[in-house]
Amino acid sequence: MTHMKLIIKLFKIFLLAVLSVVVAAVLYSTFDKEIDAAYSKVFWKLPTEIAGVSTADKKSDIFFKLGKYKSVCRDDYCIWLIDEIFEETLIVYFKEDAVKEISKKSTSMWGLREIPFENVEVMKNILGEPLIYAESENFLSRRYTYMLDMKSKRGVTFSFTSNKLKSYMIGNVQWRSEGEKTAKYVVGGKIICPSDNCPYDSNGNLKLQFKDKDFTYFLKN
C-alpha cells in the first residue's frame, strides 16, 4: 500500500512538471517578443565588433580575418559577402591602415540576428532615446545613433526603412554622406534641421562653416 502511494505521489509530481513545462511554453509563445525585449533591456549591450572584426583592428587584420569571403575593394573601403543566402554584406571603411567604420547590411532580419530588435519601438524600449536622430527627405528611412564612447566619438548607428532594421554601423560618428538630403536632424534632443543652424545646405551638402566641426558642436551650443 505504501509502495502504491509513493507511485501515485511521483506520478502527480510528474504531471505537475509536465503541466509547468506546457504552461511555460504557451506563455513564451504568446509573449516571446516581450520576454526577449525585457531580457535584452537588462543584458544586451551595444556591439563593439561585427563578424569578429572591430575598429581596433588594422587593415591587415581585417583581410586576415575575412579573407575566406568574396570581396570587392575600392580606394577607401571594401565589401565582403559573408552570407549569400541572406545577402549579408560587411562594408569596412579605411583611413590608410586604420579602420574608420564597419557596417553590416542584410535583406533579411535573420541576417541581422545578433541585434535583438527589428523595429524602432523595440529598439527604444531596450536602448532608450538615441543621441542622434536623422530622417530622410522622403520620410521612409531613419537613422539612430547611440554612443559607445564620447571621448573617442565612437558609436553605433542603426538604419531603418519602413520601420524595419536594414543595417547597422560601428565606428567614428561623423557627418552623413554629402548630397544625402535630410528632413530632420536631431542631436541631444535638440532639433538642428530644419533650423537656421542646420549644417547642411538645400542640396544636402555640408556647409563650409561646419567642415571643421562635428556633432559635438551642437551639444555645446
mmCIF file of the C-alpha atoms, coordinates in Angstrom:
data_MODEL
# 
_entry.id   MODEL 
# 
loop_
_atom_site.group_PDB 
_atom_site.id 
_atom_site.type_symbol 
_atom_site.label_atom_id 
_atom_site.label_alt_id 
_atom_site.label_comp_id 
_atom_site.label_asym_id 
_atom_site.label_entity_id 
_atom_site.label_seq_id 
_atom_site.pdbx_PDB_ins_code 
_atom_site.Cartn_x 
_atom_site.Cartn_y 
_atom_site.Cartn_z 
_atom_site.occupancy 
_atom_site.B_iso_or_equiv 
_atom_site.pdbx_formal_charge 
_atom_site.auth_seq_id 
_atom_site.auth_comp_id 
_atom_site.auth_asym_id 
_atom_site.auth_atom_id 
_atom_site.pdbx_PDB_model_num 
ATOM 1   C CA . MET A 1 1   ? 0.000  0.000  0.000   1.00 0.00 ? 1   MET A CA 1 
ATOM 2   C CA . THR A 1 2   ? 2.828  2.343  0.932   1.00 0.00 ? 2   THR A CA 1 
ATOM 3   C CA . HIS A 1 3   ? 4.532  1.486  -2.379  1.00 0.00 ? 3   HIS A CA 1 
ATOM 4   C CA . MET A 1 4   ? 1.353  2.358  -4.304  1.00 0.00 ? 4   MET A CA 1 
ATOM 5   C CA . LYS A 1 5   ? 1.072  5.747  -2.522  1.00 0.00 ? 5   LYS A CA 1 
ATOM 6   C CA . LEU A 1 6   ? 4.654  6.521  -3.464  1.00 0.00 ? 6   LEU A CA 1 
ATOM 7   C CA . ILE A 1 7   ? 3.954  5.708  -7.122  1.00 0.00 ? 7   ILE A CA 1 
ATOM 8   C CA . ILE A 1 8   ? 0.857  7.934  -7.103  1.00 0.00 ? 8   ILE A CA 1 
ATOM 9   C CA . LYS A 1 9   ? 2.798  10.753 -5.479  1.00 0.00 ? 9   LYS A CA 1 
ATOM 10  C CA . LEU A 1 10  ? 5.601  10.506 -8.046  1.00 0.00 ? 10  LEU A CA 1 
ATOM 11  C CA . PHE A 1 11  ? 3.031  10.400 -10.848 1.00 0.00 ? 11  PHE A CA 1 
ATOM 12  C CA . LYS A 1 12  ? 1.415  13.613 -9.533  1.00 0.00 ? 12  LYS A CA 1 
ATOM 13  C CA . ILE A 1 13  ? 4.811  15.286 -9.386  1.00 0.00 ? 13  ILE A CA 1 
ATOM 14  C CA . PHE A 1 14  ? 5.474  14.171 -12.970 1.00 0.00 ? 14  PHE A CA 1 
ATOM 15  C CA . LEU A 1 15  ? 2.114  15.559 -14.164 1.00 0.00 ? 15  LEU A CA 1 
ATOM 16  C CA . LEU A 1 16  ? 2.771  18.840 -12.369 1.00 0.00 ? 16  LEU A CA 1 
ATOM 17  C CA . ALA A 1 17  ? 6.190  19.108 -14.025 1.00 0.00 ? 17  ALA A CA 1 
ATOM 18  C CA . VAL A 1 18  ? 4.706  18.390 -17.470 1.00 0.00 ? 18  VAL A CA 1 
ATOM 19  C CA . LEU A 1 19  ? 1.941  20.948 -16.860 1.00 0.00 ? 19  LEU A CA 1 
ATOM 20  C CA . SER A 1 20  ? 4.522  23.556 -15.798 1.00 0.00 ? 20  SER A CA 1 
ATOM 21  C CA . VAL A 1 21  ? 6.528  22.996 -18.990 1.00 0.00 ? 21  VAL A CA 1 
ATOM 22  C CA . VAL A 1 22  ? 3.378  23.267 -21.133 1.00 0.00 ? 22  VAL A CA 1 
ATOM 23  C CA . VAL A 1 23  ? 2.271  26.467 -19.395 1.00 0.00 ? 23  VAL A CA 1 
ATOM 24  C CA . ALA A 1 24  ? 5.778  27.957 -19.750 1.00 0.00 ? 24  ALA A CA 1 
ATOM 25  C CA . ALA A 1 25  ? 5.839  27.033 -23.452 1.00 0.00 ? 25  ALA A CA 1 
ATOM 26  C CA . VAL A 1 26  ? 2.412  28.599 -24.043 1.00 0.00 ? 26  VAL A CA 1 
ATOM 27  C CA . LEU A 1 27  ? 3.362  31.781 -22.184 1.00 0.00 ? 27  LEU A CA 1 
ATOM 28  C CA . TYR A 1 28  ? 6.642  32.098 -24.088 1.00 0.00 ? 28  TYR A CA 1 
ATOM 29  C CA . SER A 1 29  ? 4.980  31.501 -27.453 1.00 0.00 ? 29  SER A CA 1 
ATOM 30  C CA . THR A 1 30  ? 2.432  34.188 -26.582 1.00 0.00 ? 30  THR A CA 1 
ATOM 31  C CA . PHE A 1 31  ? 4.785  36.746 -25.069 1.00 0.00 ? 31  PHE A CA 1 
ATOM 32  C CA . ASP A 1 32  ? 8.105  35.731 -26.649 1.00 0.00 ? 32  ASP A CA 1 
ATOM 33  C CA . LYS A 1 33  ? 8.877  39.180 -28.061 1.00 0.00 ? 33  LYS A CA 1 
ATOM 34  C CA . GLU A 1 34  ? 8.081  40.898 -24.766 1.00 0.00 ? 34  GLU A CA 1 
ATOM 35  C CA . ILE A 1 35  ? 10.201 38.378 -22.842 1.00 0.00 ? 35  ILE A CA 1 
ATOM 36  C CA . ASP A 1 36  ? 13.124 38.707 -25.270 1.00 0.00 ? 36  ASP A CA 1 
ATOM 37  C CA . ALA A 1 37  ? 12.916 42.522 -25.119 1.00 0.00 ? 37  ALA A CA 1 
ATOM 38  C CA . ALA A 1 38  ? 12.855 42.509 -21.301 1.00 0.00 ? 38  ALA A CA 1 
ATOM 39  C CA . TYR A 1 39  ? 15.887 40.195 -21.225 1.00 0.00 ? 39  TYR A CA 1 
ATOM 40  C CA . SER A 1 40  ? 17.773 42.290 -23.789 1.00 0.00 ? 40  SER A CA 1 
ATOM 41  C CA . LYS A 1 41  ? 16.993 45.509 -21.891 1.00 0.00 ? 41  LYS A CA 1 
ATOM 42  C CA . VAL A 1 42  ? 18.909 44.148 -18.912 1.00 0.00 ? 42  VAL A CA 1 
ATOM 43  C CA . PHE A 1 43  ? 21.688 42.106 -20.509 1.00 0.00 ? 43  PHE A CA 1 
ATOM 44  C CA . TRP A 1 44  ? 22.231 43.206 -24.142 1.00 0.00 ? 44  TRP A CA 1 
ATOM 45  C CA . LYS A 1 45  ? 24.985 45.739 -24.848 1.00 0.00 ? 45  LYS A CA 1 
ATOM 46  C CA . LEU A 1 46  ? 25.805 47.769 -27.926 1.00 0.00 ? 46  LEU A CA 1 
ATOM 47  C CA . PRO A 1 47  ? 28.090 45.815 -30.274 1.00 0.00 ? 47  PRO A CA 1 
ATOM 48  C CA . THR A 1 48  ? 31.755 46.764 -30.420 1.00 0.00 ? 48  THR A CA 1 
ATOM 49  C CA . GLU A 1 49  ? 32.548 44.416 -33.308 1.00 0.00 ? 49  GLU A CA 1 
ATOM 50  C CA . ILE A 1 50  ? 30.798 42.871 -36.297 1.00 0.00 ? 50  ILE A CA 1 
ATOM 51  C CA . ALA A 1 51  ? 31.539 39.402 -37.668 1.00 0.00 ? 51  ALA A CA 1 
ATOM 52  C CA . GLY A 1 52  ? 34.649 39.205 -35.498 1.00 0.00 ? 52  GLY A CA 1 
ATOM 53  C CA . VAL A 1 53  ? 36.209 42.482 -36.655 1.00 0.00 ? 53  VAL A CA 1 
ATOM 54  C CA . SER A 1 54  ? 36.317 45.862 -34.923 1.00 0.00 ? 54  SER A CA 1 
ATOM 55  C CA . THR A 1 55  ? 37.553 49.422 -35.362 1.00 0.00 ? 55  THR A CA 1 
ATOM 56  C CA . ALA A 1 56  ? 40.523 48.483 -33.168 1.00 0.00 ? 56  ALA A CA 1 
ATOM 57  C CA . ASP A 1 57  ? 41.795 46.229 -35.984 1.00 0.00 ? 57  ASP A CA 1 
ATOM 58  C CA . LYS A 1 58  ? 44.270 47.334 -38.618 1.00 0.00 ? 58  LYS A CA 1 
ATOM 59  C CA . LYS A 1 59  ? 43.621 46.976 -42.340 1.00 0.00 ? 59  LYS A CA 1 
ATOM 60  C CA . SER A 1 60  ? 45.823 43.881 -42.495 1.00 0.00 ? 60  SER A CA 1 
ATOM 61  C CA . ASP A 1 61  ? 43.874 42.320 -39.599 1.00 0.00 ? 61  ASP A CA 1 
ATOM 62  C CA . ILE A 1 62  ? 40.612 42.758 -41.479 1.00 0.00 ? 62  ILE A CA 1 
ATOM 63  C CA . PHE A 1 63  ? 41.907 40.987 -44.573 1.00 0.00 ? 63  PHE A CA 1 
ATOM 64  C CA . PHE A 1 64  ? 43.409 38.237 -42.429 1.00 0.00 ? 64  PHE A CA 1 
ATOM 65  C CA . LYS A 1 65  ? 40.105 37.608 -40.617 1.00 0.00 ? 65  LYS A CA 1 
ATOM 66  C CA . LEU A 1 66  ? 37.754 37.980 -43.599 1.00 0.00 ? 66  LEU A CA 1 
ATOM 67  C CA . GLY A 1 67  ? 39.967 36.541 -46.319 1.00 0.00 ? 67  GLY A CA 1 
ATOM 68  C CA . LYS A 1 68  ? 37.767 33.473 -46.888 1.00 0.00 ? 68  LYS A CA 1 
ATOM 69  C CA . TYR A 1 69  ? 34.826 35.600 -48.082 1.00 0.00 ? 69  TYR A CA 1 
ATOM 70  C CA . LYS A 1 70  ? 34.262 37.133 -51.511 1.00 0.00 ? 70  LYS A CA 1 
ATOM 71  C CA . SER A 1 71  ? 35.241 40.787 -51.582 1.00 0.00 ? 71  SER A CA 1 
ATOM 72  C CA . VAL A 1 72  ? 35.255 43.903 -53.733 1.00 0.00 ? 72  VAL A CA 1 
ATOM 73  C CA . CYS A 1 73  ? 37.563 46.791 -52.813 1.00 0.00 ? 73  CYS A CA 1 
ATOM 74  C CA . ARG A 1 74  ? 37.764 50.454 -53.691 1.00 0.00 ? 74  ARG A CA 1 
ATOM 75  C CA . ASP A 1 75  ? 40.269 53.086 -52.568 1.00 0.00 ? 75  ASP A CA 1 
ATOM 76  C CA . ASP A 1 76  ? 38.952 53.619 -49.054 1.00 0.00 ? 76  ASP A CA 1 
ATOM 77  C CA . TYR A 1 77  ? 36.591 50.695 -48.410 1.00 0.00 ? 77  TYR A CA 1 
ATOM 78  C CA . CYS A 1 78  ? 35.997 47.001 -49.063 1.00 0.00 ? 78  CYS A CA 1 
ATOM 79  C CA . ILE A 1 79  ? 32.791 44.965 -49.237 1.00 0.00 ? 79  ILE A CA 1 
ATOM 80  C CA . TRP A 1 80  ? 32.697 41.346 -48.100 1.00 0.00 ? 80  TRP A CA 1 
ATOM 81  C CA . LEU A 1 81  ? 29.813 38.963 -48.849 1.00 0.00 ? 81  LEU A CA 1 
ATOM 82  C CA . ILE A 1 82  ? 29.681 36.885 -45.665 1.00 0.00 ? 82  ILE A CA 1 
ATOM 83  C CA . ASP A 1 83  ? 26.425 35.019 -46.368 1.00 0.00 ? 83  ASP A CA 1 
ATOM 84  C CA . GLU A 1 84  ? 24.944 34.546 -49.844 1.00 0.00 ? 84  GLU A CA 1 
ATOM 85  C CA . ILE A 1 85  ? 21.610 33.101 -48.667 1.00 0.00 ? 85  ILE A CA 1 
ATOM 86  C CA . PHE A 1 86  ? 20.669 36.097 -46.544 1.00 0.00 ? 86  PHE A CA 1 
ATOM 87  C CA . GLU A 1 87  ? 22.795 38.512 -48.596 1.00 0.00 ? 87  GLU A CA 1 
ATOM 88  C CA . GLU A 1 88  ? 24.784 39.585 -45.552 1.00 0.00 ? 88  GLU A CA 1 
ATOM 89  C CA . THR A 1 89  ? 27.388 42.125 -46.585 1.00 0.00 ? 89  THR A CA 1 
ATOM 90  C CA . LEU A 1 90  ? 30.087 43.694 -44.461 1.00 0.00 ? 90  LEU A CA 1 
ATOM 91  C CA . ILE A 1 91  ? 31.494 47.075 -45.504 1.00 0.00 ? 91  ILE A CA 1 
ATOM 92  C CA . VAL A 1 92  ? 34.728 48.228 -43.892 1.00 0.00 ? 92  VAL A CA 1 
ATOM 93  C CA . TYR A 1 93  ? 35.868 51.829 -44.374 1.00 0.00 ? 93  TYR A CA 1 
ATOM 94  C CA . PHE A 1 94  ? 39.572 52.598 -44.050 1.00 0.00 ? 94  PHE A CA 1 
ATOM 95  C CA . LYS A 1 95  ? 41.718 55.652 -43.466 1.00 0.00 ? 95  LYS A CA 1 
ATOM 96  C CA . GLU A 1 96  ? 45.156 54.499 -44.541 1.00 0.00 ? 96  GLU A CA 1 
ATOM 97  C CA . ASP A 1 97  ? 45.862 51.492 -42.282 1.00 0.00 ? 97  ASP A CA 1 
ATOM 98  C CA . ALA A 1 98  ? 43.197 52.312 -39.692 1.00 0.00 ? 98  ALA A CA 1 
ATOM 99  C CA . VAL A 1 99  ? 39.579 51.116 -39.665 1.00 0.00 ? 99  VAL A CA 1 
ATOM 100 C CA . LYS A 1 100 ? 37.120 54.033 -39.510 1.00 0.00 ? 100 LYS A CA 1 
ATOM 101 C CA . GLU A 1 101 ? 33.772 52.265 -39.654 1.00 0.00 ? 101 GLU A CA 1 
ATOM 102 C CA . ILE A 1 102 ? 32.245 48.830 -40.112 1.00 0.00 ? 102 ILE A CA 1 
ATOM 103 C CA . SER A 1 103 ? 28.749 48.364 -41.484 1.00 0.00 ? 103 SER A CA 1 
ATOM 104 C CA . LYS A 1 104 ? 26.620 45.248 -41.877 1.00 0.00 ? 104 LYS A CA 1 
ATOM 105 C CA . LYS A 1 105 ? 23.621 45.007 -44.183 1.00 0.00 ? 105 LYS A CA 1 
ATOM 106 C CA . SER A 1 106 ? 21.169 42.229 -44.983 1.00 0.00 ? 106 SER A CA 1 
ATOM 107 C CA . THR A 1 107 ? 17.947 41.750 -46.916 1.00 0.00 ? 107 THR A CA 1 
ATOM 108 C CA . SER A 1 108 ? 16.624 39.520 -44.111 1.00 0.00 ? 108 SER A CA 1 
ATOM 109 C CA . MET A 1 109 ? 16.256 40.034 -40.360 1.00 0.00 ? 109 MET A CA 1 
ATOM 110 C CA . TRP A 1 110 ? 17.916 36.649 -39.923 1.00 0.00 ? 110 TRP A CA 1 
ATOM 111 C CA . GLY A 1 111 ? 20.979 38.211 -41.471 1.00 0.00 ? 111 GLY A CA 1 
ATOM 112 C CA . LEU A 1 112 ? 20.971 40.709 -38.584 1.00 0.00 ? 112 LEU A CA 1 
ATOM 113 C CA . ARG A 1 113 ? 20.033 38.116 -35.949 1.00 0.00 ? 113 ARG A CA 1 
ATOM 114 C CA . GLU A 1 114 ? 22.655 39.348 -33.489 1.00 0.00 ? 114 GLU A CA 1 
ATOM 115 C CA . ILE A 1 115 ? 20.566 42.506 -32.990 1.00 0.00 ? 115 ILE A CA 1 
ATOM 116 C CA . PRO A 1 116 ? 17.614 41.849 -30.624 1.00 0.00 ? 116 PRO A CA 1 
ATOM 117 C CA . PHE A 1 117 ? 15.155 44.159 -32.371 1.00 0.00 ? 117 PHE A CA 1 
ATOM 118 C CA . GLU A 1 118 ? 13.774 44.697 -35.837 1.00 0.00 ? 118 GLU A CA 1 
ATOM 119 C CA . ASN A 1 119 ? 11.763 47.893 -35.399 1.00 0.00 ? 119 ASN A CA 1 
ATOM 120 C CA . VAL A 1 120 ? 12.236 51.283 -33.762 1.00 0.00 ? 120 VAL A CA 1 
ATOM 121 C CA . GLU A 1 121 ? 9.772  50.737 -30.913 1.00 0.00 ? 121 GLU A CA 1 
ATOM 122 C CA . VAL A 1 122 ? 11.572 47.680 -29.538 1.00 0.00 ? 122 VAL A CA 1 
ATOM 123 C CA . MET A 1 123 ? 14.970 49.341 -30.062 1.00 0.00 ? 123 MET A CA 1 
ATOM 124 C CA . LYS A 1 124 ? 13.966 52.328 -27.935 1.00 0.00 ? 124 LYS A CA 1 
ATOM 125 C CA . ASN A 1 125 ? 12.462 50.049 -25.304 1.00 0.00 ? 125 ASN A CA 1 
ATOM 126 C CA . ILE A 1 126 ? 15.851 48.329 -24.984 1.00 0.00 ? 126 ILE A CA 1 
ATOM 127 C CA . LEU A 1 127 ? 18.265 51.238 -25.544 1.00 0.00 ? 127 LEU A CA 1 
ATOM 128 C CA . GLY A 1 128 ? 16.255 54.354 -24.747 1.00 0.00 ? 128 GLY A CA 1 
ATOM 129 C CA . GLU A 1 129 ? 16.450 57.538 -26.795 1.00 0.00 ? 129 GLU A CA 1 
ATOM 130 C CA . PRO A 1 130 ? 19.421 57.937 -29.178 1.00 0.00 ? 130 PRO A CA 1 
ATOM 131 C CA . LEU A 1 131 ? 21.871 60.817 -29.044 1.00 0.00 ? 131 LEU A CA 1 
ATOM 132 C CA . ILE A 1 132 ? 21.475 61.482 -32.780 1.00 0.00 ? 132 ILE A CA 1 
ATOM 133 C CA . TYR A 1 133 ? 18.420 61.000 -34.986 1.00 0.00 ? 133 TYR A CA 1 
ATOM 134 C CA . ALA A 1 134 ? 18.179 61.618 -38.723 1.00 0.00 ? 134 ALA A CA 1 
ATOM 135 C CA . GLU A 1 135 ? 15.157 61.311 -41.007 1.00 0.00 ? 135 GLU A CA 1 
ATOM 136 C CA . SER A 1 136 ? 15.355 61.056 -44.803 1.00 0.00 ? 136 SER A CA 1 
ATOM 137 C CA . GLU A 1 137 ? 13.740 63.600 -47.108 1.00 0.00 ? 137 GLU A CA 1 
ATOM 138 C CA . ASN A 1 138 ? 11.120 61.076 -48.275 1.00 0.00 ? 138 ASN A CA 1 
ATOM 139 C CA . PHE A 1 139 ? 10.363 60.079 -44.629 1.00 0.00 ? 139 PHE A CA 1 
ATOM 140 C CA . LEU A 1 140 ? 10.898 56.375 -45.370 1.00 0.00 ? 140 LEU A CA 1 
ATOM 141 C CA . SER A 1 141 ? 14.307 55.965 -43.728 1.00 0.00 ? 141 SER A CA 1 
ATOM 142 C CA . ARG A 1 142 ? 15.587 56.846 -40.271 1.00 0.00 ? 142 ARG A CA 1 
ATOM 143 C CA . ARG A 1 143 ? 18.936 56.532 -38.515 1.00 0.00 ? 143 ARG A CA 1 
ATOM 144 C CA . TYR A 1 144 ? 19.524 56.352 -34.776 1.00 0.00 ? 144 TYR A CA 1 
ATOM 145 C CA . THR A 1 145 ? 22.953 56.745 -33.195 1.00 0.00 ? 145 THR A CA 1 
ATOM 146 C CA . TYR A 1 146 ? 23.951 55.581 -29.718 1.00 0.00 ? 146 TYR A CA 1 
ATOM 147 C CA . MET A 1 147 ? 27.375 56.339 -28.291 1.00 0.00 ? 147 MET A CA 1 
ATOM 148 C CA . LEU A 1 148 ? 29.914 53.738 -27.236 1.00 0.00 ? 148 LEU A CA 1 
ATOM 149 C CA . ASP A 1 149 ? 32.440 56.311 -26.070 1.00 0.00 ? 149 ASP A CA 1 
ATOM 150 C CA . MET A 1 150 ? 32.042 60.086 -26.174 1.00 0.00 ? 150 MET A CA 1 
ATOM 151 C CA . LYS A 1 151 ? 35.745 60.769 -25.762 1.00 0.00 ? 151 LYS A CA 1 
ATOM 152 C CA . SER A 1 152 ? 36.707 58.890 -28.927 1.00 0.00 ? 152 SER A CA 1 
ATOM 153 C CA . LYS A 1 153 ? 33.357 59.765 -30.574 1.00 0.00 ? 153 LYS A CA 1 
ATOM 154 C CA . ARG A 1 154 ? 32.672 56.113 -31.326 1.00 0.00 ? 154 ARG A CA 1 
ATOM 155 C CA . GLY A 1 155 ? 29.108 54.948 -31.646 1.00 0.00 ? 155 GLY A CA 1 
ATOM 156 C CA . VAL A 1 156 ? 26.630 52.553 -33.215 1.00 0.00 ? 156 VAL A CA 1 
ATOM 157 C CA . THR A 1 157 ? 24.116 53.689 -35.819 1.00 0.00 ? 157 THR A CA 1 
ATOM 158 C CA . PHE A 1 158 ? 21.015 51.631 -36.665 1.00 0.00 ? 158 PHE A CA 1 
ATOM 159 C CA . SER A 1 159 ? 19.303 52.296 -40.010 1.00 0.00 ? 159 SER A CA 1 
ATOM 160 C CA . PHE A 1 160 ? 15.640 51.544 -40.635 1.00 0.00 ? 160 PHE A CA 1 
ATOM 161 C CA . THR A 1 161 ? 13.486 51.655 -43.751 1.00 0.00 ? 161 THR A CA 1 
ATOM 162 C CA . SER A 1 162 ? 9.708  51.456 -43.340 1.00 0.00 ? 162 SER A CA 1 
ATOM 163 C CA . ASN A 1 163 ? 10.339 50.615 -39.665 1.00 0.00 ? 163 ASN A CA 1 
ATOM 164 C CA . LYS A 1 164 ? 12.456 47.550 -40.461 1.00 0.00 ? 164 LYS A CA 1 
ATOM 165 C CA . LEU A 1 165 ? 16.101 47.293 -39.458 1.00 0.00 ? 165 LEU A CA 1 
ATOM 166 C CA . LYS A 1 166 ? 18.209 47.195 -42.626 1.00 0.00 ? 166 LYS A CA 1 
ATOM 167 C CA . SER A 1 167 ? 21.761 47.776 -41.388 1.00 0.00 ? 167 SER A CA 1 
ATOM 168 C CA . TYR A 1 168 ? 23.924 48.947 -38.547 1.00 0.00 ? 168 TYR A CA 1 
ATOM 169 C CA . MET A 1 169 ? 27.345 50.545 -38.303 1.00 0.00 ? 169 MET A CA 1 
ATOM 170 C CA . ILE A 1 170 ? 30.002 50.912 -35.621 1.00 0.00 ? 170 ILE A CA 1 
ATOM 171 C CA . GLY A 1 171 ? 32.838 53.427 -35.665 1.00 0.00 ? 171 GLY A CA 1 
ATOM 172 C CA . ASN A 1 172 ? 33.554 57.137 -35.645 1.00 0.00 ? 172 ASN A CA 1 
ATOM 173 C CA . VAL A 1 173 ? 30.379 59.227 -35.607 1.00 0.00 ? 173 VAL A CA 1 
ATOM 174 C CA . GLN A 1 174 ? 30.693 61.700 -38.464 1.00 0.00 ? 174 GLN A CA 1 
ATOM 175 C CA . TRP A 1 175 ? 28.568 63.856 -40.730 1.00 0.00 ? 175 TRP A CA 1 
ATOM 176 C CA . ARG A 1 176 ? 26.441 61.803 -43.082 1.00 0.00 ? 176 ARG A CA 1 
ATOM 177 C CA . SER A 1 177 ? 27.248 61.456 -46.784 1.00 0.00 ? 177 SER A CA 1 
ATOM 178 C CA . GLU A 1 178 ? 27.345 64.576 -48.935 1.00 0.00 ? 178 GLU A CA 1 
ATOM 179 C CA . GLY A 1 179 ? 24.261 65.111 -51.102 1.00 0.00 ? 179 GLY A CA 1 
ATOM 180 C CA . GLU A 1 180 ? 22.028 62.951 -48.898 1.00 0.00 ? 180 GLU A CA 1 
ATOM 181 C CA . LYS A 1 181 ? 19.108 65.224 -48.034 1.00 0.00 ? 181 LYS A CA 1 
ATOM 182 C CA . THR A 1 182 ? 17.655 65.055 -44.532 1.00 0.00 ? 182 THR A CA 1 
ATOM 183 C CA . ALA A 1 183 ? 14.180 66.167 -43.453 1.00 0.00 ? 183 ALA A CA 1 
ATOM 184 C CA . LYS A 1 184 ? 15.077 66.208 -39.766 1.00 0.00 ? 184 LYS A CA 1 
ATOM 185 C CA . TYR A 1 185 ? 18.329 66.066 -37.823 1.00 0.00 ? 185 TYR A CA 1 
ATOM 186 C CA . VAL A 1 186 ? 18.262 65.930 -34.019 1.00 0.00 ? 186 VAL A CA 1 
ATOM 187 C CA . VAL A 1 187 ? 21.252 65.965 -31.651 1.00 0.00 ? 187 VAL A CA 1 
ATOM 188 C CA . GLY A 1 188 ? 20.851 65.527 -27.898 1.00 0.00 ? 188 GLY A CA 1 
ATOM 189 C CA . GLY A 1 189 ? 17.108 66.129 -28.165 1.00 0.00 ? 189 GLY A CA 1 
ATOM 190 C CA . LYS A 1 190 ? 17.651 69.447 -29.986 1.00 0.00 ? 190 LYS A CA 1 
ATOM 191 C CA . ILE A 1 191 ? 16.199 69.854 -33.500 1.00 0.00 ? 191 ILE A CA 1 
ATOM 192 C CA . ILE A 1 192 ? 19.126 71.010 -35.649 1.00 0.00 ? 192 ILE A CA 1 
ATOM 193 C CA . CYS A 1 193 ? 17.452 70.607 -39.030 1.00 0.00 ? 193 CYS A CA 1 
ATOM 194 C CA . PRO A 1 194 ? 15.307 72.270 -40.124 1.00 0.00 ? 194 PRO A CA 1 
ATOM 195 C CA . SER A 1 195 ? 16.672 75.426 -38.485 1.00 0.00 ? 195 SER A CA 1 
ATOM 196 C CA . ASP A 1 196 ? 18.984 78.339 -39.268 1.00 0.00 ? 196 ASP A CA 1 
ATOM 197 C CA . ASN A 1 197 ? 21.784 76.364 -37.619 1.00 0.00 ? 197 ASN A CA 1 
ATOM 198 C CA . CYS A 1 198 ? 21.377 73.298 -39.860 1.00 0.00 ? 198 CYS A CA 1 
ATOM 199 C CA . PRO A 1 199 ? 24.849 72.163 -41.037 1.00 0.00 ? 199 PRO A CA 1 
ATOM 200 C CA . TYR A 1 200 ? 23.520 71.124 -44.474 1.00 0.00 ? 200 TYR A CA 1 
ATOM 201 C CA . ASP A 1 201 ? 22.521 73.300 -47.409 1.00 0.00 ? 201 ASP A CA 1 
ATOM 202 C CA . SER A 1 202 ? 19.456 72.809 -49.627 1.00 0.00 ? 202 SER A CA 1 
ATOM 203 C CA . ASN A 1 203 ? 21.342 70.237 -51.724 1.00 0.00 ? 203 ASN A CA 1 
ATOM 204 C CA . GLY A 1 204 ? 22.245 68.141 -48.701 1.00 0.00 ? 204 GLY A CA 1 
ATOM 205 C CA . ASN A 1 205 ? 25.907 69.173 -48.702 1.00 0.00 ? 205 ASN A CA 1 
ATOM 206 C CA . LEU A 1 206 ? 27.795 70.196 -45.567 1.00 0.00 ? 206 LEU A CA 1 
ATOM 207 C CA . LYS A 1 207 ? 28.115 73.956 -45.216 1.00 0.00 ? 207 LYS A CA 1 
ATOM 208 C CA . LEU A 1 208 ? 31.641 75.379 -45.283 1.00 0.00 ? 208 LEU A CA 1 
ATOM 209 C CA . GLN A 1 209 ? 31.496 76.685 -41.689 1.00 0.00 ? 209 GLN A CA 1 
ATOM 210 C CA . PHE A 1 210 ? 30.883 73.152 -40.399 1.00 0.00 ? 210 PHE A CA 1 
ATOM 211 C CA . LYS A 1 211 ? 33.752 71.456 -42.225 1.00 0.00 ? 211 LYS A CA 1 
ATOM 212 C CA . ASP A 1 212 ? 35.995 71.572 -39.157 1.00 0.00 ? 212 ASP A CA 1 
ATOM 213 C CA . LYS A 1 213 ? 33.226 70.675 -36.690 1.00 0.00 ? 213 LYS A CA 1 
ATOM 214 C CA . ASP A 1 214 ? 31.269 67.541 -35.747 1.00 0.00 ? 214 ASP A CA 1 
ATOM 215 C CA . PHE A 1 215 ? 28.064 66.619 -33.899 1.00 0.00 ? 215 PHE A CA 1 
ATOM 216 C CA . THR A 1 216 ? 29.547 67.617 -30.523 1.00 0.00 ? 216 THR A CA 1 
ATOM 217 C CA . TYR A 1 217 ? 29.314 71.259 -31.621 1.00 0.00 ? 217 TYR A CA 1 
ATOM 218 C CA . PHE A 1 218 ? 25.536 71.086 -31.100 1.00 0.00 ? 218 PHE A CA 1 
ATOM 219 C CA . LEU A 1 219 ? 25.953 69.613 -27.624 1.00 0.00 ? 219 LEU A CA 1 
ATOM 220 C CA . LYS A 1 220 ? 27.998 72.651 -26.580 1.00 0.00 ? 220 LYS A CA 1 
ATOM 221 C CA . ASN A 1 221 ? 25.942 75.366 -28.313 1.00 0.00 ? 221 ASN A CA 1 
# 
